[in-house]
């Protein structure tokens, strides 16, 4: 829960910048995936893009299956540089 609070504080402090989360571990915990999905819900409510990068295809599938479909789509990538480039391209100009 502390991680979600930190992410929420960063999101609110830096909006309208898009958000990128990198899951560097090959098999993140269920708790970590839950935080990512909750962060996506938060970003979606704020009309912000959340871009996630993980090398693990099974984790990408889990995130896609659990993502909130009611708002802005969760953008999931296999590479961090692609996730960052996507978030940068989708961030509105200040």
C-alpha positions in Angstrom: 0.0 0.0 0.0 2.9 2.3 0.7 4.1 1.9 -2.9 0.7 2.9 -4.3 0.7 6.0 -2.1 4.1 7.0 -3.4 3.0 6.4 -7.0 -0.2 8.4 -6.3 1.8 11.3 -4.9 4.1 11.3 -7.9 1.2 11.1 -10.3 -0.6 14.0 -8.7 2.6 16.1 -8.4 3.7 15.7 -12.0 0.4 15.6 -14.0 -0.3 16.0 -16.8 2.8 14.0 -17.5 2.2 10.4 -18.5 3.4 7.7 -16.2 5.8 4.9 -16.8 6.3 1.8 -14.6 9.2 -0.6 -15.3 8.8 -4.1 -13.9 12.5 -5.2 -14.0 12.1 -8.4 -12.1 11.3 -11.5 -14.3 8.4 -12.5 -12.1 7.0 -9.6 -10.0 4.8 -10.5 -7.1 1.0 -10.5 -7.2 1.1 -7.5 -4.9 3.3 -5.6 -7.4 0.9 -6.4 -10.2 -2.0 -5.2 -8.1 -0.2 -1.9 -7.5 0.3 -1.5 -11.2 -3.3 -2.1 -11.9 -4.4 0.3 -9.1 -2.0 2.9 -10.5 -3.6 2.4 -13.9 -7.1 3.0 -12.4 -5.8 6.2 -10.8 -4.2 7.4 -14.0 -7.3 6.6 -16.0 -9.5 8.6 -13.7 -7.0 11.5 -14.1 -7.0 11.1 -18.0 -3.3 10.2 -17.9 -1.6 7.4 -19.9 0.1 4.7 -17.9 2.7 2.8 -19.8 4.2 -0.4 -18.3 7.3 -2.3 -19.4 8.1 -5.9 -18.5 10.2 -8.5 -20.4 7.8 -11.3 -19.2 5.1 -12.2 -21.7 3.1 -14.0 -19.0 3.1 -10.8 -16.9 2.1 -8.7 -19.9 -0.8 -11.0 -20.4 -1.8 -10.8 -16.7 -1.7 -7.1 -16.8 -3.7 -6.9 -20.0 -6.4 -9.2 -18.5 -6.6 -7.3 -15.3 -6.6 -3.8 -16.7 -9.5 -1.4 -16.2 -11.3 -1.2 -19.5 -13.5 1.7 -18.5 -11.0 4.5 -19.1 -7.7 5.1 -20.8 -6.2 1.8 -22.0 -3.2 0.4 -20.1 -0.2 0.5 -22.5 2.0 -2.5 -22.0 5.5 -3.0 -23.6 8.2 -5.5 -23.6 11.0 -2.9 -23.5 11.5 0.1 -21.2 12.7 2.4 -24.0 9.5 1.8 -25.9 7.3 2.5 -22.8 9.2 5.7 -22.2 8.9 6.8 -25.8 5.2 6.1 -25.8 4.6 8.0 -22.6 6.6 10.9 -23.9 4.7 11.0 -27.2 1.3 10.9 -25.4 2.1 13.6 -22.8 0.3 16.8 -23.7 2.5 19.8 -24.3 2.7 22.2 -21.3 
